[in-house]
C-alpha cells in the first residue's frame, strides 16, 4: 500500500481541476449564448431594441446640448449686464460715498464715586 496522503491529495486536486474545467466551459457557453442574442447578425428583438435605444439617446443628447446652449447664453447676458453696471458706476473719487449711518461717541470707563 502506498502513502494514503499522496493518493488522497492527487484525487482531490483532480476533482477540483475537473470542477473548475466544467465551471469555465459552462460559463463560456453562457457567454456565447448572450453574444449570439446581442450580435449584429441576430436581428429580431435585440436589433429593434438597439435601434430604438440609439434613437432615444440621440434625442436626449440633442436636448441636453440645447439646454447647455441656453444656459451659456443666459450666463453671458448676466455677465454683460454686470460689466455694464460696473462701468456706469461713478469713479470720480471725490470722497467716500455718502452713508446713512451716523457716528456715535461712546465713553467707556469706571465711575469712581
Secondary structure as UniProt FT lines:
FT   HELIX           4..38
FT   TURN            40..41
FT   HELIX           44..88
//
